[in-house]
């Protein structure tokens, strides 16, 4: 079962907080750092999208 807690644990940070993941972005393009969201399944990404839409009362197109 996919839960908020299971996704945060997998990511290593709370995806909906102000203290979320912030990569150290240099002034040049650097593709060596992996995207932490790349380890999530499509179902987990859908869960995050639905969670954030509900949190911010956003409507889908």
PDBQT receptor file of N, H, CA, C and O in Angstrom, charges set to zero:
ATOM      1  N   UNK A   1       0.842  -1.179   0.000  1.00  0.00    +0.000 N 
ATOM      2  CA  UNK A   1       0.000   0.000   0.000  1.00  0.00    +0.000 C 
ATOM      3  C   UNK A   1       0.892   1.249   0.000  1.00  0.00    +0.000 C 
ATOM      4  O   UNK A   1       1.873   1.332   0.739  1.00  0.00    +0.000 OA
ATOM      5  N   UNK A   2       0.529   2.197  -0.833  1.00  0.00    +0.000 N 
ATOM      6  H   UNK A   2      -0.268   2.129  -1.433  1.00  0.00    +0.000 HD
ATOM      7  CA  UNK A   2       1.283   3.441  -0.936  1.00  0.00    +0.000 C 
ATOM      8  C   UNK A   2       0.731   4.440   0.072  1.00  0.00    +0.000 C 
ATOM      9  O   UNK A   2      -0.470   4.705   0.114  1.00  0.00    +0.000 OA
ATOM     10  N   UNK A   3       1.628   4.987   0.881  1.00  0.00    +0.000 N 
ATOM     11  H   UNK A   3       2.604   4.772   0.847  1.00  0.00    +0.000 HD
ATOM     12  CA  UNK A   3       1.227   5.992   1.865  1.00  0.00    +0.000 C 
ATOM     13  C   UNK A   3       2.187   7.178   1.782  1.00  0.00    +0.000 C 
ATOM     14  O   UNK A   3       3.275   7.085   1.214  1.00  0.00    +0.000 OA
ATOM     15  N   UNK A   4       1.757   8.273   2.356  1.00  0.00    +0.000 N 
ATOM     16  H   UNK A   4       0.873   8.348   2.817  1.00  0.00    +0.000 HD
ATOM     17  CA  UNK A   4       2.597   9.465   2.446  1.00  0.00    +0.000 C 
ATOM     18  C   UNK A   4       3.913   9.115   3.133  1.00  0.00    +0.000 C 
ATOM     19  O   UNK A   4       4.989   9.487   2.667  1.00  0.00    +0.000 OA
ATOM     20  N   UNK A   5       3.812   8.396   4.244  1.00  0.00    +0.000 N 
ATOM     21  H   UNK A   5       2.937   8.093   4.623  1.00  0.00    +0.000 HD
ATOM     22  CA  UNK A   5       4.993   8.042   5.031  1.00  0.00    +0.000 C 
ATOM     23  C   UNK A   5       5.945   7.143   4.248  1.00  0.00    +0.000 C 
ATOM     24  O   UNK A   5       7.162   7.311   4.329  1.00  0.00    +0.000 OA
ATOM     25  N   UNK A   6       5.404   6.189   3.490  1.00  0.00    +0.000 N 
ATOM     26  H   UNK A   6       4.415   6.052   3.423  1.00  0.00    +0.000 HD
ATOM     27  CA  UNK A   6       6.272   5.273   2.742  1.00  0.00    +0.000 C 
ATOM     28  C   UNK A   6       7.033   6.004   1.636  1.00  0.00    +0.000 C 
ATOM     29  O   UNK A   6       8.191   5.686   1.362  1.00  0.00    +0.000 OA
ATOM     30  N   UNK A   7       6.385   6.982   1.002  1.00  0.00    +0.000 N 
ATOM     31  H   UNK A   7       5.444   7.241   1.224  1.00  0.00    +0.000 HD
ATOM     32  CA  UNK A   7       7.056   7.747  -0.042  1.00  0.00    +0.000 C 
ATOM     33  C   UNK A   7       8.130   8.645   0.563  1.00  0.00    +0.000 C 
ATOM     34  O   UNK A   7       9.240   8.725   0.036  1.00  0.00    +0.000 OA
ATOM     35  N   UNK A   8       7.807   9.327   1.677  1.00  0.00    +0.000 N 
ATOM     36  H   UNK A   8       6.906   9.262   2.105  1.00  0.00    +0.000 HD
ATOM     37  CA  UNK A   8       8.800  10.183   2.338  1.00  0.00    +0.000 C 
ATOM     38  C   UNK A   8      10.010   9.377   2.788  1.00  0.00    +0.000 C 
ATOM     39  O   UNK A   8      11.145   9.842   2.681  1.00  0.00    +0.000 OA
ATOM     40  N   UNK A   9       9.772   8.177   3.289  1.00  0.00    +0.000 N 
ATOM     41  H   UNK A   9       8.851   7.799   3.376  1.00  0.00    +0.000 HD
ATOM     42  CA  UNK A   9      10.874   7.322   3.734  1.00  0.00    +0.000 C 
ATOM     43  C   UNK A   9      11.750   6.928   2.548  1.00  0.00    +0.000 C 
ATOM     44  O   UNK A   9      12.976   6.923   2.649  1.00  0.00    +0.000 OA
ATOM     45  N   UNK A  10      11.115   6.599   1.426  1.00  0.00    +0.000 N 
ATOM     46  H   UNK A  10      10.118   6.604   1.344  1.00  0.00    +0.000 HD
ATOM     47  CA  UNK A  10      11.855   6.195   0.238  1.00  0.00    +0.000 C 
ATOM     48  C   UNK A  10      12.666   7.361  -0.329  1.00  0.00    +0.000 C 
ATOM     49  O   UNK A  10      13.793   7.174  -0.786  1.00  0.00    +0.000 OA
ATOM     50  N   UNK A  11      12.084   8.575  -0.298  1.00  0.00    +0.000 N 
ATOM     51  H   UNK A  11      11.168   8.728   0.073  1.00  0.00    +0.000 HD
ATOM     52  CA  UNK A  11      12.772   9.750  -0.812  1.00  0.00    +0.000 C 
ATOM     53  C   UNK A  11      13.851  10.252   0.152  1.00  0.00    +0.000 C 
ATOM     54  O   UNK A  11      14.893  10.749  -0.276  1.00  0.00    +0.000 OA
ATOM     55  N   UNK A  12      13.593  10.118   1.451  1.00  0.00    +0.000 N 
ATOM     56  H   UNK A  12      12.747   9.714   1.799  1.00  0.00    +0.000 HD
ATOM     57  CA  UNK A  12      14.516  10.632   2.463  1.00  0.00    +0.000 C 
ATOM     58  C   UNK A  12      14.197  12.056   2.875  1.00  0.00    +0.000 C 
ATOM     59  O   UNK A  12      14.991  12.693   3.567  1.00  0.00    +0.000 OA
ATOM     60  N   UNK A  13      13.046  12.564   2.458  1.00  0.00    +0.000 N 
ATOM     61  H   UNK A  13      12.401  12.047   1.896  1.00  0.00    +0.000 HD
ATOM     62  CA  UNK A  13      12.592  13.907   2.836  1.00  0.00    +0.000 C 
ATOM     63  C   UNK A  13      11.081  13.995   2.620  1.00  0.00    +0.000 C 
ATOM     64  O   UNK A  13      10.488  13.173   1.922  1.00  0.00    +0.000 OA
ATOM     65  N   UNK A  14      10.474  15.016   3.238  1.00  0.00    +0.000 N 
ATOM     66  H   UNK A  14      10.956  15.683   3.805  1.00  0.00    +0.000 HD
ATOM     67  CA  UNK A  14       9.036  15.249   3.080  1.00  0.00    +0.000 C 
ATOM     68  C   UNK A  14       8.813  16.058   1.811  1.00  0.00    +0.000 C 
ATOM     69  O   UNK A  14       9.250  17.204   1.713  1.00  0.00    +0.000 OA
ATOM     70  N   UNK A  15       8.143  15.469   0.856  1.00  0.00    +0.000 N 
ATOM     71  H   UNK A  15       7.788  14.538   0.935  1.00  0.00    +0.000 HD
ATOM     72  CA  UNK A  15       7.981  16.121  -0.445  1.00  0.00    +0.000 C 
ATOM     73  C   UNK A  15       7.036  17.312  -0.416  1.00  0.00    +0.000 C 
ATOM     74  O   UNK A  15       7.017  18.082  -1.376  1.00  0.00    +0.000 OA
ATOM     75  N   UNK A  16       6.258  17.499   0.629  1.00  0.00    +0.000 N 
ATOM     76  H   UNK A  16       6.273  16.874   1.409  1.00  0.00    +0.000 HD
ATOM     77  CA  UNK A  16       5.275  18.594   0.663  1.00  0.00    +0.000 C 
ATOM     78  C   UNK A  16       5.642  19.713   1.636  1.00  0.00    +0.000 C 
ATOM     79  O   UNK A  16       4.829  20.604   1.879  1.00  0.00    +0.000 OA
ATOM     80  N   UNK A  17       6.840  19.683   2.190  1.00  0.00    +0.000 N 
ATOM     81  H   UNK A  17       7.501  18.959   1.993  1.00  0.00    +0.000 HD
ATOM     82  CA  UNK A  17       7.205  20.708   3.167  1.00  0.00    +0.000 C 
ATOM     83  C   UNK A  17       8.141  21.745   2.548  1.00  0.00    +0.000 C 
ATOM     84  O   UNK A  17       8.677  21.547   1.457  1.00  0.00    +0.000 OA
ATOM     85  N   UNK A  18       8.321  22.834   3.254  1.00  0.00    +0.000 N 
ATOM     86  H   UNK A  18       7.886  22.995   4.139  1.00  0.00    +0.000 HD
ATOM     87  CA  UNK A  18       9.245  23.875   2.812  1.00  0.00    +0.000 C 
ATOM     88  C   UNK A  18      10.693  23.409   2.902  1.00  0.00    +0.000 C 
ATOM     89  O   UNK A  18      11.580  24.001   2.286  1.00  0.00    +0.000 OA
ATOM     90  N   UNK A  19      10.928  22.358   3.662  1.00  0.00    +0.000 N 
ATOM     91  H   UNK A  19      10.208  21.877   4.162  1.00  0.00    +0.000 HD
ATOM     92  CA  UNK A  19      12.285  21.821   3.815  1.00  0.00    +0.000 C 
ATOM     93  C   UNK A  19      12.511  20.633   2.890  1.00  0.00    +0.000 C 
ATOM     94  O   UNK A  19      13.282  19.728   3.208  1.00  0.00    +0.000 OA
ATOM     95  N   UNK A  20      11.831  20.638   1.737  1.00  0.00    +0.000 N 
ATOM     96  H   UNK A  20      11.204  21.374   1.479  1.00  0.00    +0.000 HD
ATOM     97  CA  UNK A  20      11.947  19.534   0.805  1.00  0.00    +0.000 C 
ATOM     98  C   UNK A  20      13.329  19.491   0.160  1.00  0.00    +0.000 C 
ATOM     99  O   UNK A  20      14.181  20.344   0.409  1.00  0.00    +0.000 OA
ATOM    100  N   UNK A  21      13.517  18.515  -0.639  1.00  0.00    +0.000 N 
ATOM    101  H   UNK A  21      12.825  17.822  -0.841  1.00  0.00    +0.000 HD
ATOM    102  CA  UNK A  21      14.797  18.310  -1.322  1.00  0.00    +0.000 C 
ATOM    103  C   UNK A  21      15.150  19.520  -2.174  1.00  0.00    +0.000 C 
ATOM    104  O   UNK A  21      14.356  19.966  -3.002  1.00  0.00    +0.000 OA
ATOM    105  N   UNK A  22      16.337  20.037  -1.964  1.00  0.00    +0.000 N 
ATOM    106  H   UNK A  22      16.982  19.675  -1.291  1.00  0.00    +0.000 HD
ATOM    107  CA  UNK A  22      16.843  21.151  -2.782  1.00  0.00    +0.000 C 
ATOM    108  C   UNK A  22      18.247  20.791  -3.232  1.00  0.00    +0.000 C 
ATOM    109  O   UNK A  22      19.197  20.844  -2.452  1.00  0.00    +0.000 OA
ATOM    110  N   UNK A  23      18.360  20.430  -4.480  1.00  0.00    +0.000 N 
ATOM    111  H   UNK A  23      17.588  20.387  -5.113  1.00  0.00    +0.000 HD
ATOM    112  CA  UNK A  23      19.689  20.043  -4.948  1.00  0.00    +0.000 C 
ATOM    113  C   UNK A  23      20.643  21.226  -4.970  1.00  0.00    +0.000 C 
ATOM    114  O   UNK A  23      20.221  22.373  -5.118  1.00  0.00    +0.000 OA
ATOM    115  N   UNK A  24      21.912  20.944  -4.824  1.00  0.00    +0.000 N 
ATOM    116  H   UNK A  24      22.254  20.012  -4.704  1.00  0.00    +0.000 HD
ATOM    117  CA  UNK A  24      22.934  21.968  -4.915  1.00  0.00    +0.000 C 
ATOM    118  C   UNK A  24      23.171  22.220  -6.399  1.00  0.00    +0.000 C 
ATOM    119  O   UNK A  24      23.951  21.514  -7.038  1.00  0.00    +0.000 OA
ATOM    120  N   UNK A  25      22.501  23.221  -6.942  1.00  0.00    +0.000 N 
ATOM    121  H   UNK A  25      21.867  23.795  -6.423  1.00  0.00    +0.000 HD
ATOM    122  CA  UNK A  25      22.534  23.473  -8.379  1.00  0.00    +0.000 C 
ATOM    123  C   UNK A  25      23.651  24.455  -8.710  1.00  0.00    +0.000 C 
ATOM    124  O   UNK A  25      23.630  25.598  -8.253  1.00  0.00    +0.000 OA
ATOM    125  N   UNK A  26      24.617  24.019  -9.497  1.00  0.00    +0.000 N 
ATOM    126  H   UNK A  26      24.633  23.091  -9.869  1.00  0.00    +0.000 HD
ATOM    127  CA  UNK A  26      25.691  24.936  -9.897  1.00  0.00    +0.000 C 
ATOM    128  C   UNK A  26      25.209  25.868 -11.011  1.00  0.00    +0.000 C 
ATOM    129  O   UNK A  26      24.086  25.730 -11.496  1.00  0.00    +0.000 OA
ATOM    130  N   UNK A  27      26.039  26.790 -11.405  1.00  0.00    +0.000 N 
ATOM    131  H   UNK A  27      26.951  26.902 -11.011  1.00  0.00    +0.000 HD
ATOM    132  CA  UNK A  27      25.693  27.739 -12.466  1.00  0.00    +0.000 C 
ATOM    133  C   UNK A  27      25.881  27.148 -13.858  1.00  0.00    +0.000 C 
ATOM    134  O   UNK A  27      25.732  27.852 -14.856  1.00  0.00    +0.000 OA
ATOM    135  N   UNK A  28      26.198  25.893 -13.928  1.00  0.00    +0.000 N 
ATOM    136  H   UNK A  28      26.319  25.321 -13.116  1.00  0.00    +0.000 HD
ATOM    137  CA  UNK A  28      26.357  25.203 -15.200  1.00  0.00    +0.000 C 
ATOM    138  C   UNK A  28      25.554  23.913 -15.144  1.00  0.00    +0.000 C 
ATOM    139  O   UNK A  28      25.203  23.439 -14.063  1.00  0.00    +0.000 OA
ATOM    140  N   UNK A  29      25.268  23.356 -16.288  1.00  0.00    +0.000 N 
ATOM    141  H   UNK A  29      25.553  23.741 -17.166  1.00  0.00    +0.000 HD
ATOM    142  CA  UNK A  29      24.476  22.131 -16.343  1.00  0.00    +0.000 C 
ATOM    143  C   UNK A  29      25.307  20.956 -15.846  1.00  0.00    +0.000 C 
ATOM    144  O   UNK A  29      26.429  20.737 -16.304  1.00  0.00    +0.000 OA
ATOM    145  N   UNK A  30      24.750  20.209 -14.914  1.00  0.00    +0.000 N 
ATOM    146  H   UNK A  30      23.839  20.387 -14.543  1.00  0.00    +0.000 HD
ATOM    147  CA  UNK A  30      25.433  19.058 -14.341  1.00  0.00    +0.000 C 
ATOM    148  C   UNK A  30      24.436  17.922 -14.222  1.00  0.00    +0.000 C 
ATOM    149  O   UNK A  30      23.559  17.952 -13.359  1.00  0.00    +0.000 OA
ATOM    150  N   UNK A  31      24.561  16.930 -15.073  1.00  0.00    +0.000 N 
ATOM    151  H   UNK A  31      25.274  16.906 -15.774  1.00  0.00    +0.000 HD
ATOM    152  CA  UNK A  31      23.630  15.799 -15.073  1.00  0.00    +0.000 C 
ATOM    153  C   UNK A  31      24.116  14.631 -14.220  1.00  0.00    +0.000 C 
ATOM    154  O   UNK A  31      23.555  13.538 -14.296  1.00  0.00    +0.000 OA
ATOM    155  N   UNK A  32      25.145  14.846 -13.415  1.00  0.00    +0.000 N 
ATOM    156  H   UNK A  32      25.601  15.734 -13.353  1.00  0.00    +0.000 HD
ATOM    157  CA  UNK A  32      25.683  13.743 -12.625  1.00  0.00    +0.000 C 
ATOM    158  C   UNK A  32      24.828  13.429 -11.400  1.00  0.00    +0.000 C 
ATOM    159  O   UNK A  32      24.871  12.309 -10.891  1.00  0.00    +0.000 OA
ATOM    160  N   UNK A  33      24.052  14.400 -10.919  1.00  0.00    +0.000 N 
ATOM    161  H   UNK A  33      24.017  15.310 -11.332  1.00  0.00    +0.000 HD
ATOM    162  CA  UNK A  33      23.201  14.162  -9.750  1.00  0.00    +0.000 C 
ATOM    163  C   UNK A  33      21.908  13.488 -10.188  1.00  0.00    +0.000 C 
ATOM    164  O   UNK A  33      21.257  13.925 -11.137  1.00  0.00    +0.000 OA
ATOM    165  N   UNK A  34      21.548  12.427  -9.491  1.00  0.00    +0.000 N 
ATOM    166  H   UNK A  34      22.077  12.072  -8.720  1.00  0.00    +0.000 HD
ATOM    167  CA  UNK A  34      20.327  11.699  -9.834  1.00  0.00    +0.000 C 
ATOM    168  C   UNK A  34      19.107  12.387  -9.248  1.00  0.00    +0.000 C 
ATOM    169  O   UNK A  34      19.174  12.989  -8.177  1.00  0.00    +0.000 OA
ATOM    170  N   UNK A  35      18.008  12.293  -9.950  1.00  0.00    +0.000 N 
ATOM    171  H   UNK A  35      17.953  11.804 -10.820  1.00  0.00    +0.000 HD
ATOM    172  CA  UNK A  35      16.732  12.816  -9.495  1.00  0.00    +0.000 C 
ATOM    173  C   UNK A  35      16.170  11.855  -8.446  1.00  0.00    +0.000 C 
ATOM    174  O   UNK A  35      15.963  10.683  -8.760  1.00  0.00    +0.000 OA
ATOM    175  N   UNK A  36      15.915  12.301  -7.214  1.00  0.00    +0.000 N 
ATOM    176  H   UNK A  36      16.083  13.253  -6.958  1.00  0.00    +0.000 HD
ATOM    177  CA  UNK A  36      15.410  11.385  -6.184  1.00  0.00    +0.000 C 
ATOM    178  C   UNK A  36      14.026  10.826  -6.530  1.00  0.00    +0.000 C 
ATOM    179  O   UNK A  36      13.659   9.746  -6.066  1.00  0.00    +0.000 OA
ATOM    180  N   UNK A  37      13.270  11.547  -7.332  1.00  0.00    +0.000 N 
ATOM    181  H   UNK A  37      13.568  12.424  -7.709  1.00  0.00    +0.000 HD
ATOM    182  CA  UNK A  37      11.943  11.067  -7.725  1.00  0.00    +0.000 C 
ATOM    183  C   UNK A  37      12.031   9.962  -8.774  1.00  0.00    +0.000 C 
ATOM    184  O   UNK A  37      11.036   9.291  -9.047  1.00  0.00    +0.000 OA
ATOM    185  N   UNK A  38      13.198   9.766  -9.358  1.00  0.00    +0.000 N 
ATOM    186  H   UNK A  38      14.007  10.311  -9.136  1.00  0.00    +0.000 HD
ATOM    187  CA  UNK A  38      13.381   8.722 -10.355  1.00  0.00    +0.000 C 
ATOM    188  C   UNK A  38      13.243   7.316  -9.791  1.00  0.00    +0.000 C 
ATOM    189  O   UNK A  38      13.020   6.368 -10.544  1.00  0.00    +0.000 OA
ATOM    190  N   UNK A  39      13.374   7.169  -8.484  1.00  0.00    +0.000 N 
ATOM    191  H   UNK A  39      13.556   7.939  -7.872  1.00  0.00    +0.000 HD
ATOM    192  CA  UNK A  39      13.263   5.850  -7.860  1.00  0.00    +0.000 C 
ATOM    193  C   UNK A  39      11.817   5.471  -7.549  1.00  0.00    +0.000 C 
ATOM    194  O   UNK A  39      11.548   4.350  -7.117  1.00  0.00    +0.000 OA
ATOM    195  N   UNK A  40      10.887   6.399  -7.767  1.00  0.00    +0.000 N 
ATOM    196  H   UNK A  40      11.106   7.310  -8.118  1.00  0.00    +0.000 HD
ATOM    197  CA  UNK A  40       9.484   6.133  -7.450  1.00  0.00    +0.000 C 
ATOM    198  C   UNK A  40       8.772   5.481  -8.631  1.00  0.00    +0.000 C 
ATOM    199  O   UNK A  40       9.099   5.717  -9.794  1.00  0.00    +0.000 OA
ATOM    200  N   UNK A  41       7.795   4.661  -8.292  1.00  0.00    +0.000 N 
ATOM    201  H   UNK A  41       7.529   4.470  -7.347  1.00  0.00    +0.000 HD
ATOM    202  CA  UNK A  41       6.983   4.028  -9.325  1.00  0.00    +0.000 C 
ATOM    203  C   UNK A  41       5.970   5.027  -9.871  1.00  0.00    +0.000 C 
ATOM    204  O   UNK A  41       5.775   6.098  -9.296  1.00  0.00    +0.000 OA
ATOM    205  N   UNK A  42       5.335   4.680 -10.965  1.00  0.00    +0.000 N 
ATOM    206  H   UNK A  42       5.494   3.811 -11.433  1.00  0.00    +0.000 HD
ATOM    207  CA  UNK A  42       4.311   5.548 -11.547  1.00  0.00    +0.000 C 
ATOM    208  C   UNK A  42       3.149   5.733 -10.573  1.00  0.00    +0.000 C 
ATOM    209  O   UNK A  42       2.579   6.821 -10.481  1.00  0.00    +0.000 OA
ATOM    210  N   UNK A  43       2.803   4.681  -9.854  1.00  0.00    +0.000 N 
ATOM    211  H   UNK A  43       3.266   3.798  -9.929  1.00  0.00    +0.000 HD
ATOM    212  CA  UNK A  43       1.714   4.765  -8.875  1.00  0.00    +0.000 C 
ATOM    213  C   UNK A  43       2.083   5.720  -7.732  1.00  0.00    +0.000 C 
ATOM    214  O   UNK A  43       1.233   6.470  -7.252  1.00  0.00    +0.000 OA
ATOM    215  N   UNK A  44       3.342   5.692  -7.299  1.00  0.00    +0.000 N 
ATOM    216  H   UNK A  44       4.033   5.083  -7.689  1.00  0.00    +0.000 HD
ATOM    217  CA  UNK A  44       3.782   6.603  -6.238  1.00  0.00    +0.000 C 
ATOM    218  C   UNK A  44       3.783   8.052  -6.727  1.00  0.00    +0.000 C 
ATOM    219  O   UNK A  44       3.408   8.954  -5.978  1.00  0.00    +0.000 OA
ATOM    220  N   UNK A  45       4.198   8.283  -7.966  1.00  0.00    +0.000 N 
ATOM    221  H   UNK A  45       4.503   7.550  -8.574  1.00  0.00    +0.000 HD
ATOM    222  CA  UNK A  45       4.166   9.626  -8.529  1.00  0.00    +0.000 C 
ATOM    223  C   UNK A  45       2.721  10.118  -8.668  1.00  0.00    +0.000 C 
ATOM    224  O   UNK A  45       2.441  11.292  -8.425  1.00  0.00    +0.000 OA
ATOM    225  N   UNK A  46       1.816   9.236  -9.053  1.00  0.00    +0.000 N 
ATOM    226  H   UNK A  46       2.043   8.282  -9.250  1.00  0.00    +0.000 HD
ATOM    227  CA  UNK A  46       0.393   9.589  -9.127  1.00  0.00    +0.000 C 
ATOM    228  C   UNK A  46      -0.139   9.949  -7.749  1.00  0.00    +0.000 C 
ATOM    229  O   UNK A  46      -0.932  10.881  -7.611  1.00  0.00    +0.000 OA
ATOM    230  N   UNK A  47       0.296   9.210  -6.720  1.00  0.00    +0.000 N 
ATOM    231  H   UNK A  47       0.940   8.453  -6.831  1.00  0.00    +0.000 HD
ATOM    232  CA  UNK A  47      -0.114   9.493  -5.350  1.00  0.00    +0.000 C 
ATOM    233  C   UNK A  47       0.328  10.892  -4.945  1.00  0.00    +0.000 C 
ATOM    234  O   UNK A  47      -0.451  11.639  -4.353  1.00  0.00    +0.000 OA
ATOM    235  N   UNK A  48       1.581  11.258  -5.260  1.00  0.00    +0.000 N 
ATOM    236  H   UNK A  48       2.213  10.651  -5.741  1.00  0.00    +0.000 HD
ATOM    237  CA  UNK A  48       2.100  12.586  -4.929  1.00  0.00    +0.000 C 
ATOM    238  C   UNK A  48       1.292  13.663  -5.650  1.00  0.00    +0.000 C 
ATOM    239  O   UNK A  48       0.933  14.676  -5.049  1.00  0.00    +0.000 OA
ATOM    240  N   UNK A  49       1.008  13.453  -6.923  1.00  0.00    +0.000 N 
ATOM    241  H   UNK A  49       1.300  12.630  -7.412  1.00  0.00    +0.000 HD
ATOM    242  CA  UNK A  49       0.244  14.436  -7.691  1.00  0.00    +0.000 C 
ATOM    243  C   UNK A  49      -1.143  14.634  -7.086  1.00  0.00    +0.000 C 
ATOM    244  O   UNK A  49      -1.592  15.769  -6.924  1.00  0.00    +0.000 OA
ATOM    245  N   UNK A  50      -1.817  13.550  -6.754  1.00  0.00    +0.000 N 
ATOM    246  H   UNK A  50      -1.453  12.628  -6.885  1.00  0.00    +0.000 HD
ATOM    247  CA  UNK A  50      -3.155  13.648  -6.162  1.00  0.00    +0.000 C 
ATOM    248  C   UNK A  50      -3.088  14.297  -4.780  1.00  0.00    +0.000 C 
ATOM    249  O   UNK A  50      -3.937  15.121  -4.438  1.00  0.00    +0.000 OA
ATOM    250  N   UNK A  51      -2.089  13.932  -3.993  1.00  0.00    +0.000 N 
ATOM    251  H   UNK A  51      -1.400  13.263  -4.271  1.00  0.00    +0.000 HD
ATOM    252  CA  UNK A  51      -1.908  14.498  -2.659  1.00  0.00    +0.000 C 
ATOM    253  C   UNK A  51      -1.750  16.018  -2.728  1.00  0.00    +0.000 C 
ATOM    254  O   UNK A  51      -2.399  16.753  -1.984  1.00  0.00    +0.000 OA
ATOM    255  N   UNK A  52      -0.875  16.479  -3.636  1.00  0.00    +0.000 N 
ATOM    256  H   UNK A  52      -0.348  15.882  -4.240  1.00  0.00    +0.000 HD
ATOM    257  CA  UNK A  52      -0.621  17.915  -3.752  1.00  0.00    +0.000 C 
ATOM    258  C   UNK A  52      -1.818  18.661  -4.346  1.00  0.00    +0.000 C 
ATOM    259  O   UNK A  52      -2.088  19.796  -3.955  1.00  0.00    +0.000 OA
ATOM    260  N   UNK A  53      -2.538  18.040  -5.282  1.00  0.00    +0.000 N 
ATOM    261  H   UNK A  53      -2.319  17.118  -5.600  1.00  0.00    +0.000 HD
ATOM    262  CA  UNK A  53      -3.757  18.673  -5.812  1.00  0.00    +0.000 C 
ATOM    263  C   UNK A  53      -4.768  18.871  -4.699  1.00  0.00    +0.000 C 
ATOM    264  O   UNK A  53      -5.392  19.927  -4.604  1.00  0.00    +0.000 OA
ATOM    265  N   UNK A  54      -4.932  17.864  -3.859  1.00  0.00    +0.000 N 
ATOM    266  H   UNK A  54      -4.424  17.005  -3.936  1.00  0.00    +0.000 HD
ATOM    267  CA  UNK A  54      -5.877  17.976  -2.738  1.00  0.00    +0.000 C 
ATOM    268  C   UNK A  54      -5.407  19.000  -1.715  1.00  0.00    +0.000 C 
ATOM    269  O   UNK A  54      -6.215  19.774  -1.201  1.00  0.00    +0.000 OA
ATOM    270  N   UNK A  55      -4.125  19.015  -1.415  1.00  0.00    +0.000 N 
ATOM    271  H   UNK A  55      -3.469  18.386  -1.833  1.00  0.00    +0.000 HD
ATOM    272  CA  UNK A  55      -3.583  19.934  -0.415  1.00  0.00    +0.000 C 
ATOM    273  C   UNK A  55      -3.785  21.384  -0.834  1.00  0.00    +0.000 C 
ATOM    274  O   UNK A  55      -4.131  22.230  -0.010  1.00  0.00    +0.000 OA
ATOM    275  N   UNK A  56      -3.571  21.667  -2.102  1.00  0.00    +0.000 N 
ATOM    276  H   UNK A  56      -3.290  20.980  -2.771  1.00  0.00    +0.000 HD
ATOM    277  CA  UNK A  56      -3.650  23.046  -2.586  1.00  0.00    +0.000 C 
ATOM    278  C   UNK A  56      -4.952  23.350  -3.340  1.00  0.00    +0.000 C 
ATOM    279  O   UNK A  56      -5.069  24.387  -3.994  1.00  0.00    +0.000 OA
ATOM    280  N   UNK A  57      -5.921  22.442  -3.244  1.00  0.00    +0.000 N 
ATOM    281  H   UNK A  57      -5.826  21.600  -2.713  1.00  0.00    +0.000 HD
ATOM    282  CA  UNK A  57      -7.226  22.604  -3.906  1.00  0.00    +0.000 C 
ATOM    283  C   UNK A  57      -7.097  22.941  -5.382  1.00  0.00    +0.000 C 
ATOM    284  O   UNK A  57      -7.752  23.856  -5.880  1.00  0.00    +0.000 OA
ATOM    285  N   UNK A  58      -6.255  22.204  -6.071  1.00  0.00    +0.000 N 
ATOM    286  H   UNK A  58      -5.722  21.461  -5.666  1.00  0.00    +0.000 HD
ATOM    287  CA  UNK A  58      -6.058  22.414  -7.506  1.00  0.00    +0.000 C 
ATOM    288  C   UNK A  58      -6.987  21.489  -8.273  1.00  0.00    +0.000 C 
ATOM    289  O   UNK A  58      -7.238  20.357  -7.861  1.00  0.00    +0.000 OA
ATOM    290  N   UNK A  59      -7.486  21.979  -9.379  1.00  0.00    +0.000 N 
ATOM    291  H   UNK A  59      -7.282  22.899  -9.714  1.00  0.00    +0.000 HD
ATOM    292  CA  UNK A  59      -8.369  21.164 -10.220  1.00  0.00    +0.000 C 
ATOM    293  C   UNK A  59      -7.561  20.602 -11.381  1.00  0.00    +0.000 C 
ATOM    294  O   UNK A  59      -6.617  21.228 -11.863  1.00  0.00    +0.000 OA
ATOM    295  N   UNK A  60      -7.947  19.421 -11.817  1.00  0.00    +0.000 N 
ATOM    296  H   UNK A  60      -8.714  18.912 -11.426  1.00  0.00    +0.000 HD
ATOM    297  CA  UNK A  60      -7.279  18.823 -12.959  1.00  0.00    +0.000 C 
ATOM    298  C   UNK A  60      -7.882  19.382 -14.230  1.00  0.00    +0.000 C 
ATOM    299  O   UNK A  60      -9.031  19.824 -14.256  1.00  0.00    +0.000 OA
ATOM    300  N   UNK A  61      -7.089  19.353 -15.274  1.00  0.00    +0.000 N 
ATOM    301  H   UNK A  61      -6.156  18.994 -15.253  1.00  0.00    +0.000 HD
ATOM    302  CA  UNK A  61      -7.542  19.916 -16.563  1.00  0.00    +0.000 C 
ATOM    303  C   UNK A  61      -8.551  19.013 -17.214  1.00  0.00    +0.000 C 
ATOM    304  O   UNK A  61      -9.044  19.318 -18.300  1.00  0.00    +0.000 OA
TER     305      UNK A  61
